[in-house]
Amino acid sequence: MSDHDETMRAVQVPEPGGDFELVERPVPDPEPDEVRIAVDACGVCHSDVYVKEGSFPGIDYPRTPGHEVAGRIDAVGEDVDAWSPDERVGVGWHGGHCFTCEACRRGDFINCENSEVTGISFDGGYAEYMTAPAEAAAAIPDDLDAVDAAPLLCAGVTTYNALRNSGARAGDLVAVQGIGGLGHLGIQYASRAGFETVAVSRGTEKRDLALELGADRYVDSEREDPAEALAELGGARVVLATAPDADAIESVVGGLGANGDLLAVGIPGDPLEVSVQQLVTARQSVEGWASGTARDSQDTLEFSALREVTPMIDAFGLGDADEAYAAMLDNEARFRSVVVPE
């Protein structure tokens, strides 16, 4: 492919609050430290609202969203020697780091003071091609389909990376609050990691699915107090809070055991109210977890392929990005919308 006379289709947001536009634009050339990726699939994440509505500071418009990108290296910049054309790679939320700030000097790349965000700092994966810093790319195992790999680069790495860094050990009780885009993956990772896995959700609609995904128990928060249910099981070492509902998250805090952690990955719009006395008495904590770097994403992809963790998806064509986005917003997709360039 010529770097200069080819065009591609891309979906862009022209301005904050604007409608998605399917446009033709030149295929981008990679900078010396970048790779160009031919996109095979791109997941639609709730964080894409930041681009659609302009609620993230510093976005330049028009902007192409998408930070759950699975594809193949199409070209590499002149300074890139870690990647080669035709290698399968993915790019997630973490879109590169500066290597020189204090956090980077300590190897804490996720907290880089100058980090970039895929689809926000630069154009993302709602397109046939995109470019990204070479350090943002993660290798995709050969036996993982692109449409399955894409959501794992955000929803997957967020839940897997949070759990593996939580301090919980095999046999510990881990509760997953919410069975949606994050939670249905969290249940699979918790189960495959050897935790006693409890799914917590409202109603009975998702009970059978939760058990099929690997949950050992299901707690219907409409029929019983989830905190009491978890306490009767001995208390949770970790509650992975995935549903972005402050009341629902607060309702499970009382189910933490001694040294238990409420680990939030879903972000509610309202602040949480928790009893500090309870936290102090049982030495508990409330904490959040950001997704991870490209190496964390690669670990997630490799574990997912090894233990057959797969997201439930609805696929849409590039021209139907608005439908994919609406399905995500309305919780109509089971459980992740994925845009696939035709």
N, C-alpha and C positions, 0 to 999 in steps of 0.2 A: 504494500500500500504506500502510495506517495504521501509524504507528510504535508504536502501543500495544496494538492488539487482535489482532495477527497472531502466530502461532507458526510455528516452523520445526523441522525435524528436524536433530539434531546428534549426532555420536558423541563421547562423552566417556570419559575415564579417571577413575573415581571416586576412586582412591587409588593410591599407588605399587604397582605389581605387579597392579593390578586388571584385570578383563576390560573390553573395550570395551562401552559401553552406548549403544544408540540411544535418544535421549530427545527429547521435545518441550519446547521452551523458547521464551520470547518472542524475537522478532526484535530484535536489539540496536539501540539508537539510537546514532548516531555522536556523539562528543564534538565540541566546536567545531573542533578541528584534525584531525578524522578523516574518513574516508570509509567508507561501508558498501558492501560488495561482495556481489552475488549470485554465488555460486560456481558455475562451470560444470565445473570439474575441479580435483582436488587430488592431486598426486603423493605417494607414500608413500616416505619417505626413511629410511635406516638411523638417522639422528639422531632419528627419532621414538621410538626406544628410550628416549631420555632421559626422555620424558614417560611412556611406558608403565611403565618400571621405577623412575622417580623418582630417576635418577642425575644430574640437573642441579640445582644448588642453587637454592633459592628458589621452586620451582614451587608455585603455589596450586592445590589440587584442590577440586572436579573441574576438569579441564582438557581442552579440545578440541585435539588435535594438528593438525599439517599446516602446512608452510611452503613448499609448492610450489603456490601458489594462482593459478588463472586464472579470471577472471570478468568481470563488468560492474559499473560504478559504479551503485549503486541510490539512494544519497542522499549528500549531503555536509554536513559540519558548517558552522556559520554563518561560521567564519573561513577556510574553504577556497575559494580562487578558482582553483587550478591544475587542478581536475578538475570535470567536469560529469556528470550522470546519463547513463547508456547508453554511456559510453566504456568500451572494453575495457582492463582492467588486470590485472596480475599482482603478487603479493607473494611475496618469497622469505624466506630466513633472516633477513636484516637487516630488522628490524621498526621502524626509526626511531631517531633520535638526538636529543641534547639541544640541539645548536647552540651551546652555551656553554662546554663543557669545553675543555681545551687542545687536544686532538686535533681537535675540531670547529672551533675557531677557525682551525686550520691547513687546514681542508677535508678532513681525514682521517677521514671519517665512519665508516668501517668499524671504526676503533679508538676510537670514542666511549666514554668512561668510563661513560656511563649508557645505553648502547644497549639496545634491546629486541630480543627474538627472537620472531618470529612462531610462534604455537603453543606457546610456552613462557612468555613474559612475559604474553601475552594469548591468547585463544582463536583457534585457527587454522582451517584450511580443510576439516576433516572435517565440514562442515556446509553447509546451504543458503545461509546468510548469515554474514558476519563483518564486523567493523570493524577498521580499521588506521589508524595515523597517515598523513596525506596524503603525507608525504615518503617513505613506504615503497612507494608504488605506481609501477609501471612500465607504460608503454603497450605494448599487444600489437598487432603489425601485423595488418591485416585478413585477410591471406591465411595466417595461422597458426592452425590449429585449437586449441581450448582444451586438448584432451587431449595434443597435442604440445607446447604452450607450457608446460604445468604443470611437467614435469620439468626444463625448461630454466631454471627459476627457482631451481634449486639445483645439480643435477648439471651443467646446461649452463653457467651463469655461472661455476661453480667452475673448470671445465676451460678454457673460452674465455678467461676473464679471467686465469687463471694463465699461459696460453700467450702471450697478447698483451702481458703485462708481463714476460716472461721474458728479453727481450733477444735471443732467436733471430730470425734474419732469413730471408727467403725463400731457399730452397735449403739451409739448414742441416739437419743430421740431427737429427730429434726422434724419440725412442722413447717409446712409450706402453706402460707395464707394466700388464698386466691388461686384460681385455676384458669388463667388466661394465657396471654402470649408469653409472659415470663414464667408463671406458675406451672404450666404444663411441661415446661422444660426443667424447672427446678425439681419437680417430683421425680422425673427420670434420672437426673444427676444424683439426687439424694439417695435414691434406691440403688443405683449402680455403684455408688460409693460405699455401700454397706451400712448406711444409717437406717435405724428404725424410722420409717417415713410416714408421717401423718399429714393428710391433706385436709385443709380447712376451707370450707366454702359455704355459701348460702344455698339452702334447698337441697333437693336430691337429684337434680338434673345431671350433675357432673359426677355423681358418686361412682357409677360403673366405669366411667372414663378414668377417673383418678386411680382406681384399683388396677385397671388395665395398664396404666402408665407405670405402675410399680408401687403405689402407696400400700402400706400395710394396714392402715386404718383410714377411715373417713369420718370427719366431724362436720355435721350439719349445724351451722351456727344459728339457724332459725329454730331448731328444735332443742338445742342444748347450749349452755354457756361454754364457748370454746376454751376459755381459761380454766374453768373447772374440769372440763374433759381432759385437757392436757395435764393438769395437776394430778388427776386420778391415775394417769399413766406414769407418774413419777416426775413430771415437769420436763420441759424441753430444754435441751442444751442449746439449741438454736431455733428461733422462729425466723424463717425467711419470709419477709413481708413483701409480697409482689403486687397486691391489689392496691391501687392508689386511692385508698379511702381511709381517712384519718380515724373514723369511728371503728371501722373493721380492724384496723391495726391496733388501736387501743384495747379492743376487746380480747386480744390474745396475750397482752403483756403479762397478765396475771398467771398465764400458763407456763411461764419460764421457771426452770428449776434453779437450784443453787449454781452460781457462776454462769447462768444462762445469758444468751445474747439475743436481743431483737435486732435482726440484720435487715435493714430496709433497702430494697432496690427499686420498688415502686414509689413514685413521688406524689403524695397527695397535695392538693392545693391548700389545705388547711394545716396549721401546726398540730403536733401531737401533745396530748396531756398525759403524763405518766407520773406515778407516785415515786418521788425520790426516796422516800422512806423504804419502799419495797426494794428499790435498786440497791440501797445501802445495806439493808438487812441481809439480802441474799447474794450480795456482791454481783449484781447483774449489770448489764449495760445495754444502751441503745446506740446503734451506730449505722452508718450508711456505707455503701460500697459503690464505687465507680466501676465501669466495665473492665478495662484492662488494655494493655499494649498489644502490639501485633504478635509478640511471642505468646502472650496469654491467649489470644485468639487462636493461634496455631495449636496450643495445648488443648484448647476446647474442641477444635475440629478433630484432632487426632483421637482424643478420648471418645468423642461422639461416634467416630467411625469404628473404633475398637469395641465399644459397648452398644452400638446400634441405637444411639439416641437421635431421634429425628423429630423435627418440628411438624406440627400439623399446619398445612398452608392452603391458601387459595391463590391461584396464579392468575395474573392479568397481563394483557399486552401493554406495550409502552404507550400506545394511544389511549389506553383505559386507565391511566394513572390516577385520574380524578375518581374513578370508581373504586380503585384499590385503596385510595386514601380515605374515601367516605366509608368503606367497609371497615377499615381499621378504626376510624373515629366512632362508629356506631356499634362496635363490637360484633359485627356481623361475620367477620372472617373467623374461621376456626383453624388456627388461632392467629396466624400471621398472613398478611397480604404480601405477595411477592410479585414484582414487576419483571416481566421477561421480554427483552427486546426480540421482536419477531424476526 
